[in-house]
């Protein structure tokens, strides 16, 4: 779920705790890539929970910087940003999905993670397809990249 700011994300977590989602993992990373083909950089602030929907990673996030692909939203608004899935080879999946969804609107790699489980161990290559009109949210593909691999 996208949150407009850190305050909004923390307020959402506060309410999710009342629903029994008490164990949250936090991370911040720098995103380097392109938005609609134009070089872009921003920071993603994320909170993850695995209790809310057993077997599914539930993510809250907000971005610092205006390098999101989509139009600016009310910074107080919360909305389902995307559904993600992990892939083995992101280039193969992009080629497979372009005929259906068009070219990705945002492509990036994560850097400088702050979470000790990820920091200096791995990073991620990610792409976002604009599928909001089709599904009510975007589709994000994620490829894990072991630390040191290009």
N, C-alpha and C positions, 0 to 999 in steps of 0.2 A: 504494500500500500504506500502510495506517495504521500508524504507529509510536507507541508509548506515551509516548515522550519524545525529547528531542534526543539523549541518549546512545544510545538504541535505533536512532534514525535513522542516526546516524553509524556505528554498528556494522554496520548493514545495508549502508551504502555501502562500508564497508571490505571486506565480503565480495563485493559486486557488482564491485568493482575487480578482484578475482581472476578474475572471469568475463569481463573485458575491458571493462566499463562504467566507463571512467576519467574521462569528461568530464561533470561535474555542474554544473548551474546552480541557484543558490539564490535564494529570495525569501521574504519575510515580508509579510503584509498583515493589515490590520484588517478584520474581517467585521462588517457591520452589517445586521441583518435580523430575521427571526423564526424561532423554533423552535416548531413546532406552534401557530403563531399568536401566540406570546408574544414581545414584543421581546427581542432578544438581541444581544450583542456578544462577540466573541472574536478571537484572533489565530491565523492559520494559518502554520505554518512549513513550507516546501516545498523539495524538491530534485527536479530534473528531469533525466532522462537520455534521450538519443535513440539510443544505441548498443545498448542491451540488446535492444530489439525494433525493428529498423529500420523506419522509417516510422510508429512509434507513440511518443507521449510517455509515458514511464514516470515516475510521480510517487510520491515518498515524502512523507508529511506527518504532522505531529502538531499538535494544537491546544493552545493555552494558554487556560485557562478551561474551564468545564464547560457550555458552551452548544452542545453537539452534540445532535442530535435523538435519537440512539440511547442506550440505557442505558450506564452506565459499564462500561468493560472493564478487564481486568487491564492496568495501564499497561505491563507487559512484553510484552503480546501484540501480534503483528503479524497483520494480516489484510487481505485485499483489501477496501478500503473502498467503491470505486465504479468504474464505467466512465463516462467523460465523453464528451460530444460537443458540438461547437460548433453553435449555431443562429443564424439570422439574426434571428428574432423570437421571443423566449422566451415571450411571452404566447400566441402562436398555438400553440406546442408544448405549453404547459401545458394549454390547452383540449383539444388533441388527445389527450393522454395521461391526463388525469383519469379518463375512463370506464374505463380499463384498470387504472390503478395507484392511484386515489384522489388526494386532494389532496397536494401536496408537503409533506413534513415539515419542510423547512428551506428558507428563501429568504433570500438576502443579496446585498449588493453589496460588492465589495472596495474598500479605500481604503488609502492610505499604503504603497504597495509600496516595497520596499527595493531591488529589482533595477533597475539603471540602464536596462535595455532596456524596462522597463514604467513606472518611476517618472515621474510627471507627464506621461505620454503616453497611457495607457489604463487602464481598470479593467474589471471584469467583473461582470455580473449572473448569479447562479447559483441553481439550484433543485435540490433532492434529492428523489427519490421513493424511498420505502421498498420496494425490490424484493428485499430480501435473501432472503426465503423462496422467491421465484420463481427467482432467478438466482444466489444465493450472494453477491451484492453489490448495492449500490444503483445507481441510474441518476442521473447528474448532467447537467443541461443548462447550457451556458455561452454567454452572449452577450457579445461584446466591445463595450465602450462607449468610443468615442474620448474622450479627455480633453476636458472642458468640456461634453460632452453630458449631459443629465439622465437 
